[in-house]
């Protein structure tokens, strides 16, 4: 395989087939995969393949346990789908992610300006700022939520803090990259007319930035809805809370299925909404 | 004398007409300006709506803060974060942070590797230029279902089937990542240049030769860069999967948080930060080489 193949052409010339360079990275990747899967397989449980059908049946059909005298019908299943509990949890998820996105995207404005190379020209301001933002971005939202929950207790506030920190990190990065790619002509023109830096920023950079900023906000809102759905699993409010509460018992597992269906619908609606708004913005 | 006055009159008239013209022109500009599309009502309405939504969201979410002494709580947090549990951080056994970090990266890598391979058929079956418009819609719906099924719930389902442990985490990531990877693969396939395939057709290549020499060389760099990007994301989600006992750093993190053991938590957080920064750095360097 590694030996170069020689081909003799009808004219008598011999041509060597060039060495395929993709073999080396592919071999490295496969070797790493073998090592990794060896590490992973050190820690495995017992395989129960027959469970897979059972669990999906439990999730997506009404609970029926003759032994416990529990007989739920499809009416109960769909009744739970639109019950008050789920509606409230859905509302809380939406509010949490909305407030988190608002706080994060307002907070990110000054930091994005401080991070951008073409507005703040001093190196010792924007380099440490970027380092801090990168540090903020390394933390997964779920880990943030865990810290917030153990600090201020369970509830929507912990989720709001986690989502706003996440939004802050990602929005700052996206915005300063956007500011650096802006056309700085109007900014310089205004400064040469005698405007100070703030005036020049608000009349030249801001109008250029606004549509992009709104687009990023909508994008972040969508991500935050997706993440805050499961944030409740660690106690940070929203749909995850009832998901976690119903997951452990086999008698309430059909509720988990109903919650999953609602999650799916919510995400689909959010996708349609963001697509519509982004279409309007452009 | 009369001649002179006539001349002057003529000049004055000329100036007057000029002024009139100017006035008319500026009037025209002003008229046009007044006829500009009145968007302030629309924009103001949307702004009002957004403000109302913000106010409503803040008021209606009953934010309650637990009755705690915040000063002491933050003091404990600060003391824990400045004094990480070094015994735990440098514990070389299977329960220590270094091994768990390795396990987290292993979960992310093997999961991404599996997904990167499994997503190839899904990608081809979702690409519009391979299967046509209607079948591609069906594939898209399937991928959306895979993507929206939350990772944690998938892990909880798989735990019943495979049992607790890192293998479950790797499989969860492997299945969940297919959703995004296949979508981006399909986009790469749709953006492919048709020229080489037509050329291969012209020299009489069969289907496999067309795939090998016409399609693969074009799409493999895109596929690899997408898979590397997903690896970045998966390293983060592998830390989360530990919280439902699917292996990795999440389990000690959630135990420490439930026991308010800030020093142990901070040693886990240090490991997460170092791991994520390193992985991000390596994968961005590799991606730069690819493109």
Interface residues (C-beta under 8 A of the other chain):
Chain A: X22 X29 X32 X33 X35 X36 X37 X39 X40 X41 X42 X43 X44 X45 X46 X47 X48 X49 X51 X52 X55 X56 X59 X91 X92 X95 X96 X98 X99 X102 X134 X135 X138 X139 X140 X142 X143 X146 X147 X149 X150 X151 X152 X153 X155 X156 X157 X160 X226 X229 X230 X233 X234 X243 X247 X256 X260 X263 X264 X267 X268 X271
Chain B: X53 X54 X57 X58 X60 X61 X62 X63 X64 X65 X66 X68 X73 X74 X77 X102 X103 X105 X106 X107 X109 X110 X113 X144 X145 X148 X149 X150 X151 X152 X153 X156 X157 X159 X160 X161 X162 X163 X164 X165 X166 X167 X168 X169 X170 X220 X236 X237 X239 X240 X243 X244 X247 X253 X254 X257 X258 X260 X265 X269 X272 X273 X276 X277 X280
